[in-house]
Amino acid sequence: MLCVASAVGAQQIYPYKPLRFIVANQPGGGSTFMARLIAEQLGQRFGQQVIVDNRGGGDGIIAAELFHKATPDGHTLLLASSALIIRPLLHPNKVYQTFVDEFVPVTSLSSANYILVVNVSVPVNNLKEFIALAKAKPTYFKAGASNLGGPNHLAVELMNKLADTKVRPIAYKGGGAAMAALIGGEVLCTLSNGITLMPHIKGGKVRPLAVSGNERNSALPDVPTFAEMGVPGFNARNWMGVALPPRTPRLIVDTLAHEVARIRDLPEIRERILAQGVQPFPMSRQEFRAFIQSELIAYKKIIKDANITLQ
């Protein structure tokens, strides 16, 4: 067990009780996978149980409020992600108005370029055929999204702009529900990350057509990038990291940053992340904070260009 004196709790040794790792999604998606992966290792290192607490619903506001009210003693963590950066841009809720400015970035974990997949019944085998069909039949494609205004919803909107298509995003309650709708044929495509998609791709339940970013996905070496298929500039990605509540003491933040980064960089953890088609995403605390600010700028533009509002 680490011996770090906390400024909170009468100089008790940190951590001195079980930790709670809040995930602002329903169980079963990529966020839960990453949180459990880190929680298991962190629990072994700290000698305390680390409980993954899925708080989906309310478009993330439930999790944000819970996290914002938590005692800043290092025992409540949040899985920060693209979704939690986007939501304050769309919600007037008071919690979200200050959320991005106040929470404490600890360290980054992973980055996942999006994979465009279709239901196996769709008569296309590559991105060019997908775009041609989408243009010929503008109402044909509906894309499953984990929630309205979420990262893969905005990724669809960015794809529409770059490819001149009109794919319609359909929001579900989480990535698992969106995948069930895709496999069942309720929607015919989605843009999502490898953690969510790889089991279904390997099982032949969905067909991958292209990946975002500048490089092919190491887990799908035969699937070209959007740029290779004539759609440059599609660099949308989903990322995850760890955050602590406002006013958490610096010593605790530094301790947790060191331990989580050490876990992320373990060879066996890297292998498990890479096997899911996701890249480890190492950054210092300062780099992580600067990156979050750059993401805010990029997402503001997508939201403005697509005229997205939440009712």
C-alpha contacts under 8 A as a table, 3 or more apart, distances in Angstrom:
res1	aa1	res2	aa2	distance
1	M	45	R	6.53
1	M	46	F	4.75
1	M	47	G	5.22
2	L	13	I	7.93
2	L	14	Y	6.91
2	L	15	P	7.36
2	L	45	R	7.77
2	L	46	F	6.02
3	C	13	I	5.71
3	C	14	Y	6.33
4	V	13	I	5.37
4	V	14	Y	5.07
4	V	15	P	7.62
4	V	251	L	7.78
4	V	252	I	7.47
4	V	255	T	7.80
5	A	11	Q	5.41
5	A	12	Q	5.82
5	A	13	I	4.69
5	A	14	Y	5.93
6	S	9	G	6.75
6	S	10	A	7.51
6	S	11	Q	4.94
6	S	12	Q	5.69
6	S	13	I	6.04
6	S	14	Y	5.85
6	S	73	D	7.37
6	S	249	P	7.58
6	S	251	L	7.54
6	S	252	I	6.92
7	A	10	A	6.82
7	A	11	Q	5.51
7	A	12	Q	7.92
7	A	249	P	6.63
8	V	11	Q	6.26
8	V	12	Q	7.41
8	V	72	P	7.84
8	V	73	D	5.77
8	V	249	P	7.89
9	G	12	Q	5.63
9	G	73	D	7.70
12	Q	16	Y	6.87
13	I	16	Y	5.80
14	Y	74	G	7.85
14	Y	252	I	7.64
15	P	18	P	7.57
15	P	19	L	7.85
15	P	46	F	6.85
15	P	48	Q	7.34
15	P	74	G	7.47
15	P	75	H	6.98
16	Y	48	Q	7.72
17	K	48	Q	6.41
17	K	49	Q	7.89
17	K	75	H	7.40
18	P	48	Q	5.18
18	P	49	Q	4.82
18	P	50	V	5.77
18	P	51	I	7.34
18	P	75	H	6.97
19	L	48	Q	7.13
19	L	49	Q	6.28
19	L	50	V	4.61
19	L	51	I	6.14
19	L	74	G	7.89
19	L	75	H	4.51
19	L	76	T	5.85
19	L	77	L	7.49
20	R	50	V	5.71
20	R	51	I	4.87
20	R	52	V	6.12
20	R	53	D	6.48
20	R	75	H	6.17
20	R	76	T	4.85
20	R	77	L	6.10
21	F	35	A	7.20
21	F	39	A	7.45
21	F	50	V	6.72
21	F	51	I	5.87
21	F	52	V	4.75
21	F	53	D	5.74
21	F	76	T	6.01
21	F	77	L	4.65
21	F	78	L	5.57
21	F	79	L	6.99
22	I	52	V	6.11
22	I	53	D	4.78
22	I	54	N	5.99
22	I	55	R	6.78
22	I	63	A	6.86
22	I	67	F	7.38
22	I	76	T	7.32
22	I	77	L	6.03
22	I	78	L	4.74
22	I	79	L	6.23
23	V	26	Q	7.92
23	V	31	S	6.83
23	V	32	T	6.85
23	V	35	A	7.43
23	V	52	V	7.07
23	V	53	D	6.00
23	V	54	N	4.75
23	V	55	R	5.90
23	V	56	G	7.41
23	V	63	A	7.10
23	V	78	L	6.29
23	V	79	L	5.48
24	A	54	N	6.11
24	A	55	R	4.97
24	A	56	G	4.93
24	A	57	G	7.72
24	A	60	G	5.36
24	A	62	I	7.72
24	A	63	A	5.22
24	A	64	A	7.62
24	A	79	L	7.58
25	N	29	G	7.74
25	N	31	S	7.16
25	N	32	T	7.69
25	N	54	N	5.87
25	N	55	R	5.81
25	N	56	G	3.97
25	N	57	G	7.15
25	N	60	G	7.30
25	N	174	G	6.46
26	Q	29	G	7.30
26	Q	32	T	7.99
26	Q	54	N	5.76
26	Q	55	R	6.53
26	Q	56	G	4.67
26	Q	57	G	7.59
26	Q	173	K	7.70
26	Q	174	G	6.00
27	P	32	T	5.85
27	P	54	N	6.13
28	G	32	T	6.08
28	G	33	F	7.32
28	G	175	G	7.76
28	G	176	G	6.11
29	G	32	T	5.55
29	G	33	F	6.53
29	G	174	G	7.45
29	G	175	G	5.66
29	G	176	G	5.92
29	G	195	I	7.39
29	G	196	T	5.86
30	G	33	F	5.06
30	G	34	M	6.29
30	G	193	N	7.62
30	G	195	I	5.03
30	G	196	T	5.48
31	S	34	M	5.32
31	S	35	A	6.13
31	S	79	L	7.44
31	S	240	M	7.70
32	T	35	A	5.08
32	T	36	R	6.02
32	T	52	V	7.73
32	T	54	N	7.58
33	F	36	R	5.39
33	F	37	L	6.17
33	F	195	I	7.63
34	M	37	L	5.07
34	M	38	I	6.34
35	A	38	I	5.33
35	A	39	A	5.88
35	A	52	V	6.64
35	A	79	L	6.81
36	R	39	A	4.90
36	R	40	E	5.99
36	R	52	V	6.46
37	L	40	E	5.66
37	L	41	Q	6.82
37	L	269	I	7.86
38	I	41	Q	5.41
38	I	42	L	5.95
38	I	260	V	7.23
38	I	263	I	6.95
38	I	264	R	7.52
39	A	42	L	5.02
39	A	43	G	5.88
39	A	50	V	5.36
39	A	51	I	7.11
39	A	52	V	7.08
40	E	43	G	5.31
40	E	44	Q	6.51
40	E	50	V	7.01
41	Q	44	Q	5.21
41	Q	45	R	6.31
41	Q	263	I	6.74
42	L	45	R	5.04
42	L	46	F	6.00
42	L	50	V	7.09
42	L	259	E	7.36
42	L	260	V	7.15
42	L	263	I	7.48
43	G	46	F	5.20
43	G	47	G	5.58
43	G	48	Q	5.13
43	G	49	Q	5.13
43	G	50	V	5.31
44	Q	47	G	5.30
44	Q	48	Q	7.12
44	Q	49	Q	7.99
55	R	60	G	7.70
55	R	62	I	6.56
55	R	63	A	5.33
56	G	59	D	7.25
56	G	60	G	6.25
56	G	62	I	7.17
56	G	63	A	6.97
56	G	174	G	7.94
57	G	60	G	6.01
57	G	61	I	7.51
57	G	62	I	6.57
57	G	173	K	7.58
58	G	61	I	5.30
58	G	62	I	5.77
59	D	62	I	7.64
59	D	87	R	7.74
59	D	147	N	7.30
60	G	63	A	5.46
60	G	64	A	6.18
60	G	84	L	7.26
60	G	87	R	7.57
61	I	64	A	4.91
61	I	65	E	5.96
61	I	95	V	7.56
61	I	96	Y	7.54
62	I	65	E	5.39
62	I	66	L	6.25
63	A	66	L	5.13
63	A	67	F	6.05
64	A	67	F	5.12
64	A	68	H	5.91
64	A	95	V	7.00
64	A	96	Y	7.47
64	A	99	F	7.63
65	E	68	H	5.04
65	E	69	K	6.20
65	E	95	V	6.34
66	L	69	K	5.45
66	L	70	A	6.33
67	F	70	A	5.19
67	F	76	T	7.20
67	F	77	L	7.70
67	F	78	L	7.00
67	F	245	P	6.40
68	H	95	V	7.59
68	H	99	F	7.71
68	H	103	F	7.88
68	H	245	P	5.99
68	H	246	P	7.29
69	K	245	P	7.97
70	A	76	T	6.59
70	A	245	P	6.70
71	T	74	G	7.95
71	T	75	H	7.92
71	T	76	T	7.51
71	T	245	P	7.54
72	P	75	H	7.57
72	P	76	T	7.50
72	P	244	L	7.41
72	P	245	P	5.52
72	P	246	P	6.56
72	P	247	R	5.97
72	P	248	T	4.48
72	P	249	P	7.45
73	D	76	T	7.47
73	D	248	T	5.90
73	D	249	P	7.25
73	D	252	I	7.62
74	G	77	L	7.00
74	G	244	L	6.78
74	G	245	P	7.98
74	G	248	T	6.54
74	G	252	I	6.15
74	G	253	V	7.31
74	G	256	L	7.97
76	T	244	L	6.80
76	T	245	P	7.44
77	L	242	V	6.80
77	L	243	A	5.93
77	L	244	L	5.20
77	L	245	P	7.42
78	L	242	V	5.76
78	L	243	A	5.12
78	L	244	L	6.25
79	L	240	M	6.67
79	L	241	G	5.81
79	L	242	V	4.94
79	L	243	A	6.44
80	A	84	L	6.33
80	A	240	M	5.61
80	A	241	G	4.97
80	A	242	V	5.36
80	A	243	A	5.91
81	S	84	L	5.46
81	S	85	I	6.74
81	S	238	N	7.27
81	S	239	W	5.52
81	S	240	M	4.34
81	S	241	G	6.19
82	S	85	I	5.26
82	S	86	I	6.33
82	S	151	P	6.21
82	S	238	N	5.76
82	S	239	W	5.73
82	S	240	M	6.91
82	S	295	E	8.00
83	A	86	I	5.16
83	A	87	R	6.15
83	A	150	G	5.44
83	A	151	P	5.58
84	L	87	R	5.42
84	L	88	P	7.16
85	I	88	P	6.29
85	I	89	L	7.47
85	I	100	V	6.77
85	I	292	I	7.50
85	I	295	E	7.71
85	I	296	L	6.59
86	I	89	L	5.43
86	I	90	L	6.96
86	I	149	G	7.37
86	I	150	G	6.79
86	I	151	P	7.24
86	I	296	L	7.11
86	I	299	Y	6.67
87	R	90	L	5.29
87	R	91	H	6.06
87	R	96	Y	7.36
87	R	149	G	7.06
87	R	150	G	7.24
88	P	91	H	5.27
88	P	92	P	7.46
88	P	93	N	7.93
88	P	96	Y	4.72
88	P	97	Q	6.04
88	P	99	F	7.25
88	P	100	V	7.42
89	L	300	K	7.01
90	L	149	G	7.37
90	L	309	T	6.52
90	L	310	L	6.48
91	H	96	Y	6.72
91	H	97	Q	7.81
91	H	310	L	7.33
92	P	96	Y	7.11
92	P	97	Q	6.74
93	N	96	Y	5.47
93	N	97	Q	6.43
94	K	97	Q	5.03
94	K	98	T	7.04
95	V	98	T	6.05
95	V	99	F	5.97
96	Y	99	F	4.75
96	Y	100	V	7.30
97	Q	100	V	7.65
98	T	101	D	5.44
98	T	102	E	6.04
99	F	102	E	5.40
99	F	103	F	6.02
100	V	103	F	5.96
102	E	245	P	7.70
102	E	246	P	5.43
103	F	243	A	6.64
103	F	244	L	6.17
103	F	245	P	5.22
103	F	246	P	4.90
104	V	243	A	5.37
104	V	244	L	5.01
104	V	245	P	6.01
104	V	246	P	5.91
104	V	247	R	7.94
104	V	248	T	7.62
105	P	241	G	7.80
105	P	242	V	6.42
105	P	243	A	4.51
105	P	244	L	6.57
105	P	285	R	6.47
105	P	288	F	6.86
105	P	289	R	6.18
106	V	241	G	7.44
106	V	242	V	5.38
106	V	243	A	5.03
106	V	244	L	6.77
106	V	253	V	6.38
106	V	254	D	7.69
106	V	256	L	7.17
106	V	257	A	5.18
106	V	285	R	5.74
106	V	288	F	7.90
107	T	241	G	5.70
107	T	242	V	5.58
107	T	243	A	7.32
107	T	257	A	5.66
107	T	260	V	7.30
107	T	261	A	6.76
107	T	282	P	7.70
107	T	283	M	6.47
107	T	284	S	6.41
107	T	285	R	5.45
107	T	288	F	6.35
108	S	239	W	8.00
108	S	240	M	6.22
108	S	241	G	3.97
108	S	242	V	6.35
108	S	261	A	7.87
108	S	281	F	6.00
108	S	282	P	5.92
108	S	283	M	5.82
108	S	284	S	7.80
108	S	285	R	7.93
108	S	288	F	6.21
109	L	239	W	7.52
109	L	240	M	5.46
109	L	241	G	4.64
109	L	242	V	7.29
109	L	261	A	7.64
109	L	264	R	6.39
109	L	280	P	6.02
109	L	281	F	5.26
109	L	282	P	6.49
110	S	239	W	5.52
110	S	240	M	5.32
110	S	241	G	6.88
110	S	273	I	7.94
110	S	278	V	6.68
110	S	279	Q	5.57
110	S	280	P	4.43
110	S	281	F	4.42
110	S	282	P	7.61
111	S	237	R	6.71
111	S	238	N	5.79
111	S	239	W	4.21
111	S	240	M	6.55
111	S	278	V	6.10
111	S	279	Q	5.27
111	S	280	P	6.32
111	S	281	F	5.60
112	A	193	N	5.67
112	A	194	G	6.83
112	A	237	R	5.44
112	A	238	N	5.09
112	A	239	W	6.05
112	A	277	G	7.22
112	A	278	V	4.77
112	A	279	Q	6.06
113	N	193	N	6.33
113	N	194	G	7.94
113	N	211	V	6.55
113	N	212	S	5.32
113	N	213	G	6.10
113	N	217	N	7.77
113	N	235	N	7.45
113	N	236	A	6.53
113	N	237	R	4.32
113	N	238	N	6.32
113	N	278	V	7.48
114	Y	191	L	5.72
114	Y	192	S	5.10
114	Y	193	N	5.03
114	Y	194	G	7.49
114	Y	211	V	5.59
114	Y	212	S	5.25
114	Y	213	G	7.99
114	Y	236	A	6.71
114	Y	237	R	5.64
114	Y	238	N	7.16
115	I	191	L	5.42
115	I	192	S	5.57
115	I	193	N	6.04
115	I	194	G	7.09
115	I	197	L	7.99
115	I	208	P	6.72
115	I	209	L	7.44
115	I	210	A	5.88
115	I	211	V	4.44
115	I	212	S	6.54
116	L	189	C	7.16
116	L	190	T	5.90
116	L	191	L	4.62
116	L	192	S	6.92
116	L	208	P	5.86
116	L	209	L	5.63
116	L	210	A	5.40
116	L	211	V	6.21
117	V	189	C	5.57
117	V	190	T	5.70
117	V	191	L	6.55
117	V	206	V	6.11
117	V	207	R	5.20
117	V	208	P	4.24
117	V	209	L	5.73
117	V	210	A	7.58
118	V	122	V	6.52
118	V	182	L	7.65
118	V	188	L	5.52
118	V	189	C	4.16
118	V	190	T	6.65
118	V	206	V	5.63
118	V	207	R	5.28
118	V	208	P	6.63
118	V	209	L	7.58
119	N	122	V	5.72
119	N	182	L	6.13
119	N	183	I	6.10
119	N	185	G	6.55
119	N	187	V	7.90
119	N	188	L	5.11
119	N	189	C	6.09
119	N	205	K	7.12
119	N	206	V	5.01
119	N	207	R	6.41
120	V	123	P	7.88
120	V	204	G	7.87
120	V	205	K	6.44
120	V	206	V	5.31
120	V	207	R	5.81
122	V	188	L	7.09
124	V	127	L	7.89
124	V	129	E	5.41
124	V	130	F	5.75
125	N	129	E	6.67
125	N	130	F	7.58
125	N	207	R	7.82
125	N	209	L	6.61
126	N	129	E	5.53
126	N	130	F	6.32
126	N	209	L	4.90
126	N	210	A	7.25
127	L	130	F	4.87
127	L	131	I	6.14
127	L	209	L	5.49
127	L	210	A	6.23
127	L	226	F	7.45
127	L	229	M	6.50
128	K	131	I	5.22
128	K	132	A	6.15
128	K	229	M	6.67
128	K	230	G	7.91
129	E	132	A	5.03
129	E	133	L	6.13
130	F	133	L	5.25
130	F	134	A	6.06
131	I	134	A	4.96
131	I	135	K	6.12
131	I	163	A	7.06
131	I	165	T	6.80
132	A	135	K	5.25
132	A	136	A	6.12
133	L	136	A	4.99
133	L	137	K	5.91
134	A	137	K	5.26
134	A	138	P	5.31
134	A	139	T	7.64
134	A	140	Y	6.58
134	A	141	F	6.45
134	A	165	T	6.16
134	A	166	K	7.07
134	A	167	V	7.00
135	K	138	P	5.35
135	K	164	D	7.93
135	K	165	T	5.94
135	K	166	K	7.51
137	K	140	Y	5.32
137	K	141	F	7.98
138	P	141	F	7.17
138	P	165	T	7.34
138	P	166	K	5.86
138	P	167	V	7.11
139	T	142	K	7.54
139	T	166	K	7.53
139	T	167	V	7.31
139	T	168	R	7.68
140	Y	167	V	7.84
141	F	167	V	5.32
141	F	168	R	6.57
141	F	187	V	7.17
141	F	188	L	5.89
141	F	189	C	6.82
142	K	167	V	5.72
142	K	168	R	4.73
142	K	169	P	5.79
142	K	170	I	6.47
142	K	187	V	5.11
142	K	188	L	5.86
142	K	189	C	6.45
143	A	156	V	7.58
143	A	167	V	6.63
143	A	168	R	5.91
143	A	169	P	4.65
143	A	170	I	5.77
143	A	187	V	5.77
143	A	188	L	6.28
143	A	189	C	4.76
143	A	190	T	4.70
143	A	191	L	7.52
144	G	169	P	6.01
144	G	170	I	5.07
144	G	171	A	6.19
144	G	172	Y	7.05
144	G	178	A	5.00
144	G	179	M	7.14
144	G	181	A	7.05
144	G	182	L	6.59
144	G	187	V	6.01
144	G	188	L	7.77
144	G	189	C	6.47
144	G	190	T	5.13
144	G	191	L	7.83
145	A	148	L	7.00
145	A	150	G	7.45
145	A	152	N	5.84
145	A	153	H	5.46
145	A	169	P	6.21
145	A	170	I	5.72
145	A	171	A	4.77
145	A	172	Y	6.03
145	A	174	G	7.75
145	A	175	G	6.94
145	A	178	A	5.82
145	A	190	T	6.81
145	A	191	L	7.71
146	S	150	G	6.77
146	S	152	N	7.09
146	S	153	H	7.60
146	S	171	A	5.83
146	S	172	Y	5.17
146	S	173	K	5.95
146	S	174	G	4.26
146	S	175	G	4.43
146	S	176	G	7.72
146	S	177	A	7.40
146	S	178	A	5.79
147	N	150	G	5.32
147	N	153	H	7.16
147	N	171	A	4.60
147	N	172	Y	5.33
147	N	173	K	6.01
147	N	174	G	6.25
148	L	153	H	6.37
148	L	170	I	7.54
148	L	171	A	5.04
148	L	172	Y	7.68
148	L	310	L	7.69
149	G	153	H	5.79
149	G	154	L	6.45
149	G	308	I	7.47
149	G	309	T	7.97
149	G	310	L	7.36
150	G	153	H	5.26
150	G	154	L	6.34
151	P	154	L	5.19
151	P	155	A	6.08
151	P	238	N	6.87
152	N	155	A	4.70
152	N	156	V	6.20
152	N	190	T	7.92
152	N	191	L	5.81
152	N	192	S	6.12
153	H	156	V	5.24
153	H	157	E	6.51
153	H	169	P	6.01
153	H	171	A	7.76
154	L	157	E	4.93
154	L	158	L	6.16
154	L	299	Y	7.92
154	L	302	I	6.85
154	L	303	I	7.33
155	A	158	L	5.06
155	A	159	M	6.14
155	A	191	L	7.01
155	A	236	A	6.10
156	V	159	M	5.01
156	V	160	N	6.14
156	V	167	V	7.20
156	V	168	R	7.98
156	V	169	P	6.81
156	V	190	T	8.00
156	V	191	L	6.80
157	E	160	N	5.03
157	E	161	K	6.37
157	E	167	V	7.99
157	E	302	I	7.46
157	E	306	A	6.46
158	L	161	K	5.14
158	L	162	L	6.26
158	L	234	F	7.35
158	L	302	I	6.56
159	M	162	L	5.16
159	M	163	A	5.76
159	M	164	D	7.79
159	M	165	T	7.55
159	M	234	F	6.82
160	N	163	A	5.33
160	N	164	D	5.25
160	N	165	T	4.55
160	N	166	K	5.70
160	N	167	V	6.53
161	K	164	D	5.25
161	K	165	T	6.92
162	L	231	V	6.59
162	L	232	P	7.77
162	L	233	G	7.58
162	L	234	F	7.33
163	A	231	V	6.32
170	I	187	V	7.86
171	A	178	A	7.48
172	Y	175	G	7.40
172	Y	177	A	5.98
172	Y	178	A	5.50
173	K	176	G	7.96
173	K	177	A	6.06
173	K	178	A	7.39
174	G	177	A	5.58
174	G	178	A	6.47
175	G	178	A	5.03
175	G	179	M	6.15
175	G	196	T	7.22
176	G	179	M	5.17
176	G	180	A	6.27
176	G	196	T	7.73
177	A	180	A	5.08
177	A	181	A	6.28
178	A	181	A	5.13
178	A	182	L	6.32
179	M	182	L	4.98
179	M	183	I	6.15
180	A	183	I	5.24
180	A	184	G	5.98
181	A	184	G	5.11
181	A	185	G	6.11
181	A	186	E	4.94
181	A	187	V	5.91
182	L	185	G	5.15
182	L	186	E	5.86
182	L	187	V	4.95
182	L	188	L	5.68
182	L	189	C	6.38
182	L	190	T	7.41
183	I	186	E	7.73
183	I	205	K	6.38
183	I	206	V	6.90
184	G	187	V	7.78
185	G	188	L	5.86
192	S	196	T	6.80
192	S	197	L	6.77
193	N	196	T	5.70
193	N	197	L	6.20
193	N	238	N	6.96
193	N	277	G	7.57
193	N	278	V	7.44
194	G	197	L	4.89
194	G	198	M	5.16
194	G	276	Q	5.33
194	G	277	G	4.55
194	G	278	V	5.93
195	I	198	M	6.00
195	I	199	P	7.92
195	I	276	Q	4.93
195	I	277	G	6.58
195	I	278	V	6.91
196	T	199	P	7.33
197	L	200	H	5.46
197	L	201	I	6.08
198	M	201	I	4.97
198	M	202	K	5.97
198	M	276	Q	6.19
198	M	277	G	7.05
199	P	202	K	5.23
199	P	203	G	5.99
200	H	203	G	4.89
200	H	204	G	6.14
200	H	205	K	5.15
200	H	206	V	5.97
201	I	204	G	5.19
201	I	205	K	6.00
201	I	206	V	5.30
201	I	207	R	6.28
201	I	208	P	6.99
202	K	205	K	7.73
203	G	206	V	7.95
204	G	207	R	6.99
208	P	223	V	6.97
209	L	223	V	6.36
209	L	224	P	7.44
210	A	223	V	5.65
210	A	224	P	5.26
210	A	225	T	5.15
210	A	226	F	5.64
210	A	229	M	7.97
211	V	216	R	6.68
211	V	217	N	7.05
211	V	223	V	6.98
211	V	224	P	6.38
211	V	225	T	4.60
211	V	226	F	5.94
212	S	215	E	7.94
212	S	225	T	5.68
212	S	226	F	5.78
212	S	227	A	7.92
212	S	234	F	5.58
212	S	235	N	5.27
212	S	236	A	6.26
212	S	237	R	7.23
213	G	216	R	7.66
213	G	225	T	6.73
213	G	226	F	7.59
213	G	227	A	7.94
213	G	233	G	7.81
213	G	234	F	6.24
213	G	235	N	4.28
213	G	236	A	6.85
213	G	237	R	7.60
214	N	225	T	6.87
214	N	227	A	7.30
214	N	235	N	7.20
215	E	225	T	6.65
216	R	220	L	7.14
216	R	221	P	6.00
216	R	222	D	7.98
216	R	223	V	6.81
216	R	224	P	6.06
216	R	225	T	5.84
217	N	220	L	5.14
217	N	221	P	5.86
217	N	223	V	7.54
217	N	277	G	6.26
217	N	278	V	7.97
218	S	221	P	5.40
218	S	274	L	7.56
218	S	277	G	6.54
219	A	274	L	7.18
219	A	275	A	6.35
219	A	276	Q	7.14
219	A	277	G	4.98
220	L	223	V	5.64
220	L	277	G	7.39
221	P	224	P	7.64
224	P	228	E	6.04
224	P	229	M	6.94
225	T	228	E	5.17
225	T	229	M	6.54
226	F	229	M	5.11
226	F	230	G	6.41
226	F	231	V	5.04
226	F	232	P	6.27
226	F	234	F	6.57
227	A	230	G	5.16
227	A	231	V	4.65
227	A	232	P	4.05
227	A	233	G	6.91
227	A	234	F	7.25
228	E	231	V	7.22
228	E	232	P	7.62
231	V	234	F	6.91
244	L	248	T	6.74
244	L	253	V	7.48
245	P	248	T	6.06
248	T	252	I	7.01
248	T	253	V	6.76
249	P	252	I	5.54
249	P	253	V	6.41
250	R	253	V	4.99
250	R	254	D	6.06
251	L	254	D	5.20
251	L	255	T	6.13
252	I	255	T	5.01
252	I	256	L	6.10
253	V	256	L	5.29
253	V	257	A	6.00
254	D	257	A	5.04
254	D	258	H	6.15
255	T	258	H	5.28
255	T	259	E	6.33
256	L	259	E	5.13
256	L	260	V	5.98
257	A	260	V	5.39
257	A	261	A	5.99
257	A	285	R	7.61
258	H	261	A	5.31
258	H	262	R	6.11
259	E	262	R	5.07
259	E	263	I	6.28
260	V	263	I	5.07
260	V	264	R	6.11
261	A	264	R	5.00
261	A	265	D	6.16
261	A	282	P	7.42
262	R	265	D	5.27
262	R	266	L	6.39
263	I	266	L	5.32
263	I	269	I	7.04
264	R	269	I	6.15
264	R	270	R	6.65
264	R	280	P	7.13
265	D	269	I	6.83
265	D	270	R	6.20
265	D	280	P	7.73
265	D	282	P	7.99
266	L	269	I	5.23
266	L	270	R	6.12
267	P	270	R	5.09
267	P	271	E	6.16
268	E	271	E	5.10
268	E	272	R	6.33
269	I	272	R	5.11
269	I	273	I	6.21
270	R	273	I	5.13
270	R	274	L	6.02
270	R	280	P	6.42
271	E	274	L	5.11
271	E	275	A	5.99
272	R	275	A	5.17
272	R	276	Q	6.73
273	I	276	Q	5.41
273	I	277	G	7.03
273	I	278	V	5.59
273	I	279	Q	6.55
273	I	280	P	6.80
274	L	277	G	5.20
274	L	278	V	5.08
274	L	279	Q	5.70
274	L	280	P	7.38
275	A	278	V	7.25
283	M	286	Q	7.88
283	M	287	E	5.63
283	M	288	F	5.67
284	S	287	E	5.07
284	S	288	F	6.01
285	R	288	F	5.09
285	R	289	R	6.28
286	Q	289	R	5.24
286	Q	290	A	6.32
287	E	290	A	5.12
287	E	291	F	6.02
288	F	291	F	5.03
288	F	292	I	6.26
289	R	292	I	5.21
289	R	293	Q	6.53
290	A	293	Q	5.18
290	A	294	S	6.41
291	F	294	S	5.08
291	F	295	E	6.26
292	I	295	E	5.06
292	I	296	L	6.33
293	Q	296	L	5.12
293	Q	297	I	6.62
294	S	297	I	5.25
294	S	298	A	6.43
295	E	298	A	5.06
295	E	299	Y	6.09
296	L	299	Y	5.30
296	L	300	K	6.06
297	I	300	K	5.24
297	I	301	K	6.58
298	A	301	K	5.40
298	A	302	I	6.63
299	Y	302	I	5.04
299	Y	303	I	6.12
300	K	303	I	5.21
300	K	304	K	6.11
301	K	304	K	5.09
301	K	305	D	5.97
302	I	305	D	5.16
302	I	306	A	6.04
303	I	306	A	5.31
303	I	307	N	5.78
303	I	308	I	5.28
303	I	309	T	7.99
304	K	307	N	4.95
304	K	308	I	6.73
